[in-house]
Amino acid sequence: MTNQLLLVDDDAPFRQRLQVTLERKGYTVHGAGSLAEARTLVAQVTPTHAVVDMRLGDGNGLDLVDELRGVSPEMRIVVLTGYGNLATAVAAVKAGAVDYLAKPADPDEIIRALEAEPGEKPAAPAEPMSADRVRWEHIQRVYELCERNVSETARRLKMHRRTLQRILAKRSPR
């Protein structure tokens, strides 16, 4: 039996690149760009593995993780997100994900997470995030929680709106 993998991500170019890589590694990949598409695919095929983006255009990927656990409790599920934080990582693992990775995740890292033995702990990162990167991630997280409202984000962060706009206009620090 081949490994059937459900890949759910609304970023079509990223999804297509990851799909090609996963197919080369021996998975039969069923790609979906939304929760609705994913639910339709799950009704047709029972995947053994899943890679689910946290934020989708039509909802939260964590809702799908719960549903996938109901379909197949032994399914190996990895959650990807561009807006990672500790609270959502804990929620993903509690929902049944085997790992939680920040985007853009390396395909080899995703495969390691999918194929890891139950209870196997991931290695610590070789290079932890810089303080500037942690600050930038926090600002991005609050910005997303405020539904991308600059004024509300600035108020919550106790920061001038123009300062926040300059920070948001820059690329993320390494």
DRENNU-214706 format. One record per residue (C-alpha): z, y, x; residue number from 1; residue in one letter. Coordinates in steps of 0.001 Angstrom, whole numbers, plus 500000, padded with zeros to 6 digits. Layout:
# residues N
<atom><z>Z</z><y>Y</y><x>X</x><k>NUM</k><r>A</r></atom>
...
//
This chain:
# residues 174
<atom><z>500000</z><y>500000</y><x>500000</x><k>1</k><r>M</r></atom>
<atom><z>499091</z><y>503413</y><x>501344</x><k>2</k><r>T</r></atom>
<atom><z>501485</z><y>506324</y><x>501487</x><k>3</k><r>N</r></atom>
<atom><z>500664</z><y>508534</y><x>498509</x><k>4</k><r>Q</r></atom>
<atom><z>501678</z><y>512121</y><x>499256</x><k>5</k><r>L</r></atom>
<atom><z>501936</z><y>515001</y><x>496808</x><k>6</k><r>L</r></atom>
<atom><z>501326</z><y>518352</y><x>498549</x><k>7</k><r>L</r></atom>
<atom><z>502276</z><y>521379</y><x>496435</x><k>8</k><r>V</r></atom>
<atom><z>501616</z><y>524846</y><x>497853</x><k>9</k><r>D</r></atom>
<atom><z>499985</z><y>527895</y><x>496260</x><k>10</k><r>D</r></atom>
<atom><z>498606</z><y>529084</y><x>499615</x><k>11</k><r>D</r></atom>
<atom><z>495221</z><y>527311</y><x>499409</x><k>12</k><r>A</r></atom>
<atom><z>494127</z><y>527706</y><x>503085</x><k>13</k><r>P</r></atom>
<atom><z>497515</z><y>526433</y><x>504349</x><k>14</k><r>F</r></atom>
<atom><z>497465</z><y>523555</y><x>501836</x><k>15</k><r>R</r></atom>
<atom><z>493943</z><y>522515</y><x>502857</x><k>16</k><r>Q</r></atom>
<atom><z>494735</z><y>522574</y><x>506592</x><k>17</k><r>R</r></atom>
<atom><z>497925</z><y>520578</y><x>506054</x><k>18</k><r>L</r></atom>
<atom><z>496105</z><y>518134</y><x>503783</x><k>19</k><r>Q</r></atom>
<atom><z>493504</z><y>517376</y><x>506457</x><k>20</k><r>V</r></atom>
<atom><z>496218</z><y>516843</y><x>509085</x><k>21</k><r>T</r></atom>
<atom><z>498279</z><y>514567</y><x>506839</x><k>22</k><r>L</r></atom>
<atom><z>495199</z><y>512527</y><x>505899</x><k>23</k><r>E</r></atom>
<atom><z>494481</z><y>512000</y><x>509606</x><k>24</k><r>R</r></atom>
<atom><z>498036</z><y>510631</y><x>509935</x><k>25</k><r>K</r></atom>
<atom><z>497324</z><y>507990</y><x>507287</x><k>26</k><r>G</r></atom>
<atom><z>498535</z><y>509602</y><x>504072</x><k>27</k><r>Y</r></atom>
<atom><z>496509</z><y>509708</y><x>500871</x><k>28</k><r>T</r></atom>
<atom><z>497100</z><y>513349</y><x>499925</x><k>29</k><r>V</r></atom>
<atom><z>496986</z><y>514768</y><x>496406</x><k>30</k><r>H</r></atom>
<atom><z>497021</z><y>518575</y><x>496632</x><k>31</k><r>G</r></atom>
<atom><z>498236</z><y>520943</y><x>493927</x><k>32</k><r>A</r></atom>
<atom><z>498435</z><y>524728</y><x>493877</x><k>33</k><r>G</r></atom>
<atom><z>501013</z><y>525053</y><x>491095</x><k>34</k><r>S</r></atom>
<atom><z>503826</z><y>523268</y><x>489293</x><k>35</k><r>L</r></atom>
<atom><z>501512</z><y>522545</y><x>486362</x><k>36</k><r>A</r></atom>
<atom><z>498902</z><y>520900</y><x>488626</x><k>37</k><r>E</r></atom>
<atom><z>501624</z><y>518908</y><x>490391</x><k>38</k><r>A</r></atom>
<atom><z>503035</z><y>517605</y><x>487104</x><k>39</k><r>R</r></atom>
<atom><z>499550</z><y>516505</y><x>486034</x><k>40</k><r>T</r></atom>
<atom><z>499033</z><y>514661</y><x>489338</x><k>41</k><r>L</r></atom>
<atom><z>502443</z><y>512942</y><x>489122</x><k>42</k><r>V</r></atom>
<atom><z>501493</z><y>511636</y><x>485662</x><k>43</k><r>A</r></atom>
<atom><z>498392</z><y>510025</y><x>487223</x><k>44</k><r>Q</r></atom>
<atom><z>499722</z><y>508869</y><x>490606</x><k>45</k><r>V</r></atom>
<atom><z>503257</z><y>507986</y><x>491676</x><k>46</k><r>T</r></atom>
<atom><z>503645</z><y>509486</y><x>495155</x><k>47</k><r>P</r></atom>
<atom><z>505840</z><y>507904</y><x>497823</x><k>48</k><r>T</r></atom>
<atom><z>506195</z><y>511235</y><x>499654</x><k>49</k><r>H</r></atom>
<atom><z>506041</z><y>514919</y><x>498696</x><k>50</k><r>A</r></atom>
<atom><z>505815</z><y>518262</y><x>500486</x><k>51</k><r>V</r></atom>
<atom><z>506730</z><y>521065</y><x>498087</x><k>52</k><r>V</r></atom>
<atom><z>506664</z><y>524826</y><x>498615</x><k>53</k><r>D</r></atom>
<atom><z>509782</z><y>526571</y><x>497343</x><k>54</k><r>M</r></atom>
<atom><z>508037</z><y>529535</y><x>495730</x><k>55</k><r>R</r></atom>
<atom><z>505027</z><y>528892</y><x>493566</x><k>56</k><r>L</r></atom>
<atom><z>503110</z><y>531212</y><x>491295</x><k>57</k><r>G</r></atom>
<atom><z>504348</z><y>529459</y><x>488164</x><k>58</k><r>D</r></atom>
<atom><z>507926</z><y>528632</y><x>489147</x><k>59</k><r>G</r></atom>
<atom><z>510372</z><y>527248</y><x>491661</x><k>60</k><r>N</r></atom>
<atom><z>509549</z><y>524171</y><x>493720</x><k>61</k><r>G</r></atom>
<atom><z>513164</z><y>523001</y><x>493445</x><k>62</k><r>L</r></atom>
<atom><z>512565</z><y>522282</y><x>489755</x><k>63</k><r>D</r></atom>
<atom><z>509789</z><y>519922</y><x>490806</x><k>64</k><r>L</r></atom>
<atom><z>512065</z><y>518223</y><x>493362</x><k>65</k><r>V</r></atom>
<atom><z>514453</z><y>517309</y><x>490515</x><k>66</k><r>D</r></atom>
<atom><z>511563</z><y>515957</y><x>488442</x><k>67</k><r>E</r></atom>
<atom><z>510159</z><y>513940</y><x>491363</x><k>68</k><r>L</r></atom>
<atom><z>513589</z><y>512381</y><x>491967</x><k>69</k><r>R</r></atom>
<atom><z>513545</z><y>511284</y><x>488305</x><k>70</k><r>G</r></atom>
<atom><z>510123</z><y>509648</y><x>488720</x><k>71</k><r>V</r></atom>
<atom><z>510945</z><y>507891</y><x>491997</x><k>72</k><r>S</r></atom>
<atom><z>514494</z><y>508122</y><x>493406</x><k>73</k><r>P</r></atom>
<atom><z>513399</z><y>506785</y><x>496822</x><k>74</k><r>E</r></atom>
<atom><z>510607</z><y>509357</y><x>497261</x><k>75</k><r>M</r></atom>
<atom><z>510780</z><y>511255</y><x>500589</x><k>76</k><r>R</r></atom>
<atom><z>510553</z><y>514986</y><x>499755</x><k>77</k><r>I</r></atom>
<atom><z>510296</z><y>517891</y><x>502204</x><k>78</k><r>V</r></atom>
<atom><z>510669</z><y>521463</y><x>500943</x><k>79</k><r>V</r></atom>
<atom><z>508780</z><y>524288</y><x>502688</x><k>80</k><r>L</r></atom>
<atom><z>509527</z><y>527973</y><x>502320</x><k>81</k><r>T</r></atom>
<atom><z>508538</z><y>531266</y><x>503828</x><k>82</k><r>G</r></atom>
<atom><z>511810</z><y>532797</y><x>502610</x><k>83</k><r>Y</r></atom>
<atom><z>514409</z><y>530396</y><x>503914</x><k>84</k><r>G</r></atom>
<atom><z>518113</z><y>530892</y><x>503682</x><k>85</k><r>N</r></atom>
<atom><z>521182</z><y>528706</y><x>503751</x><k>86</k><r>L</r></atom>
<atom><z>521762</z><y>528763</y><x>499977</x><k>87</k><r>A</r></atom>
<atom><z>518260</z><y>527520</y><x>499145</x><k>88</k><r>T</r></atom>
<atom><z>518412</z><y>524933</y><x>501938</x><k>89</k><r>A</r></atom>
<atom><z>521611</z><y>523504</y><x>500449</x><k>90</k><r>V</r></atom>
<atom><z>520098</z><y>523587</y><x>496948</x><k>91</k><r>A</r></atom>
<atom><z>516983</z><y>521744</y><x>498184</x><k>92</k><r>A</r></atom>
<atom><z>519021</z><y>518998</y><x>499841</x><k>93</k><r>V</r></atom>
<atom><z>521303</z><y>518676</y><x>496793</x><k>94</k><r>K</r></atom>
<atom><z>518212</z><y>518366</y><x>494588</x><k>95</k><r>A</r></atom>
<atom><z>517076</z><y>515435</y><x>496722</x><k>96</k><r>G</r></atom>
<atom><z>514905</z><y>516796</y><x>499516</x><k>97</k><r>A</r></atom>
<atom><z>515222</z><y>514984</y><x>502852</x><k>98</k><r>V</r></atom>
<atom><z>514501</z><y>518163</y><x>504803</x><k>99</k><r>D</r></atom>
<atom><z>513907</z><y>521895</y><x>504409</x><k>100</k><r>Y</r></atom>
<atom><z>511471</z><y>523619</y><x>506769</x><k>101</k><r>L</r></atom>
<atom><z>510443</z><y>527241</y><x>507274</x><k>102</k><r>A</r></atom>
<atom><z>506765</z><y>528110</y><x>506931</x><k>103</k><r>K</r></atom>
<atom><z>504514</z><y>528063</y><x>508739</x><k>104</k><r>P</r></atom>
<atom><z>505836</z><y>524612</y><x>509555</x><k>105</k><r>A</r></atom>
<atom><z>504250</z><y>522563</y><x>512290</x><k>106</k><r>D</r></atom>
<atom><z>502487</z><y>519513</y><x>510752</x><k>107</k><r>P</r></atom>
<atom><z>504160</z><y>517225</y><x>513311</x><k>108</k><r>D</r></atom>
<atom><z>507548</z><y>518572</y><x>512226</x><k>109</k><r>E</r></atom>
<atom><z>506680</z><y>517829</y><x>508584</x><k>110</k><r>I</r></atom>
<atom><z>505590</z><y>514292</y><x>509457</x><k>111</k><r>I</r></atom>
<atom><z>508799</z><y>513706</y><x>511459</x><k>112</k><r>R</r></atom>
<atom><z>510819</z><y>514843</y><x>508441</x><k>113</k><r>A</r></atom>
<atom><z>508843</z><y>512596</y><x>506072</x><k>114</k><r>L</r></atom>
<atom><z>509173</z><y>509552</y><x>508313</x><k>115</k><r>E</r></atom>
<atom><z>512756</z><y>510048</y><x>509544</x><k>116</k><r>A</r></atom>
<atom><z>515200</z><y>507252</y><x>508861</x><k>117</k><r>E</r></atom>
<atom><z>517765</z><y>508000</y><x>506134</x><k>118</k><r>P</r></atom>
<atom><z>520778</z><y>509692</y><x>507715</x><k>119</k><r>G</r></atom>
<atom><z>518855</z><y>510659</y><x>510872</x><k>120</k><r>E</r></atom>
<atom><z>519763</z><y>514178</y><x>511908</x><k>121</k><r>K</r></atom>
<atom><z>517089</z><y>516638</y><x>513098</x><k>122</k><r>P</r></atom>
<atom><z>517287</z><y>517969</y><x>516623</x><k>123</k><r>A</r></atom>
<atom><z>518592</z><y>521489</y><x>517162</x><k>124</k><r>A</r></atom>
<atom><z>515853</z><y>524091</y><x>517655</x><k>125</k><r>P</r></atom>
<atom><z>514827</z><y>524604</y><x>521286</x><k>126</k><r>A</r></atom>
<atom><z>514834</z><y>528377</y><x>520788</x><k>127</k><r>E</r></atom>
<atom><z>517208</z><y>529774</y><x>518150</x><k>128</k><r>P</r></atom>
<atom><z>516179</z><y>532897</y><x>516241</x><k>129</k><r>M</r></atom>
<atom><z>516809</z><y>536234</y><x>517910</x><k>130</k><r>S</r></atom>
<atom><z>519213</z><y>538712</y><x>516323</x><k>131</k><r>A</r></atom>
<atom><z>516236</z><y>540901</y><x>515378</x><k>132</k><r>D</r></atom>
<atom><z>514575</z><y>537950</y><x>513654</x><k>133</k><r>R</r></atom>
<atom><z>517773</z><y>537084</y><x>511743</x><k>134</k><r>V</r></atom>
<atom><z>518028</z><y>540719</y><x>510570</x><k>135</k><r>R</r></atom>
<atom><z>514362</z><y>540741</y><x>509540</x><k>136</k><r>W</r></atom>
<atom><z>514792</z><y>537436</y><x>507647</x><k>137</k><r>E</r></atom>
<atom><z>517813</z><y>538849</y><x>505792</x><k>138</k><r>H</r></atom>
<atom><z>515890</z><y>541983</y><x>504797</x><k>139</k><r>I</r></atom>
<atom><z>512957</z><y>539863</y><x>503598</x><k>140</k><r>Q</r></atom>
<atom><z>515293</z><y>537631</y><x>501577</x><k>141</k><r>R</r></atom>
<atom><z>516944</z><y>540617</y><x>499833</x><k>142</k><r>V</r></atom>
<atom><z>513491</z><y>542170</y><x>499265</x><k>143</k><r>Y</r></atom>
<atom><z>512328</z><y>538981</y><x>497531</x><k>144</k><r>E</r></atom>
<atom><z>515551</z><y>538744</y><x>495490</x><k>145</k><r>L</r></atom>
<atom><z>514883</z><y>542302</y><x>494302</x><k>146</k><r>C</r></atom>
<atom><z>511389</z><y>541206</y><x>493228</x><k>147</k><r>E</r></atom>
<atom><z>509797</z><y>543274</y><x>496007</x><k>148</k><r>R</r></atom>
<atom><z>511312</z><y>546545</y><x>494728</x><k>149</k><r>N</r></atom>
<atom><z>511775</z><y>548766</y><x>497796</x><k>150</k><r>V</r></atom>
<atom><z>514220</z><y>551203</y><x>496175</x><k>151</k><r>S</r></atom>
<atom><z>516502</z><y>548438</y><x>494863</x><k>152</k><r>E</r></atom>
<atom><z>516351</z><y>546590</y><x>498197</x><k>153</k><r>T</r></atom>
<atom><z>517239</z><y>549760</y><x>500110</x><k>154</k><r>A</r></atom>
<atom><z>520177</z><y>550387</y><x>497761</x><k>155</k><r>R</r></atom>
<atom><z>521528</z><y>546844</y><x>498204</x><k>156</k><r>R</r></atom>
<atom><z>521128</z><y>546995</y><x>501981</x><k>157</k><r>L</r></atom>
<atom><z>522676</z><y>550501</y><x>502099</x><k>158</k><r>K</r></atom>
<atom><z>519615</z><y>551736</y><x>503950</x><k>159</k><r>M</r></atom>
<atom><z>517291</z><y>554717</y><x>503486</x><k>160</k><r>H</r></atom>
<atom><z>514176</z><y>553770</y><x>501517</x><k>161</k><r>R</r></atom>
<atom><z>511772</z><y>555128</y><x>504162</x><k>162</k><r>R</r></atom>
<atom><z>513549</z><y>553220</y><x>506931</x><k>163</k><r>T</r></atom>
<atom><z>513172</z><y>550048</y><x>504881</x><k>164</k><r>L</r></atom>
<atom><z>509477</z><y>550775</y><x>504277</x><k>165</k><r>Q</r></atom>
<atom><z>508904</z><y>551103</y><x>508048</x><k>166</k><r>R</r></atom>
<atom><z>510686</z><y>547796</y><x>508675</x><k>167</k><r>I</r></atom>
<atom><z>508693</z><y>546020</y><x>505960</x><k>168</k><r>L</r></atom>
<atom><z>505411</z><y>547376</y><x>507348</x><k>169</k><r>A</r></atom>
<atom><z>506047</z><y>545754</y><x>510750</x><k>170</k><r>K</r></atom>
<atom><z>505375</z><y>542147</y><x>511717</x><k>171</k><r>R</r></atom>
<atom><z>508310</z><y>539808</y><x>511972</x><k>172</k><r>S</r></atom>
<atom><z>510049</z><y>539715</y><x>515374</x><k>173</k><r>P</r></atom>
<atom><z>509888</z><y>536473</y><x>517341</x><k>174</k><r>R</r></atom>
//
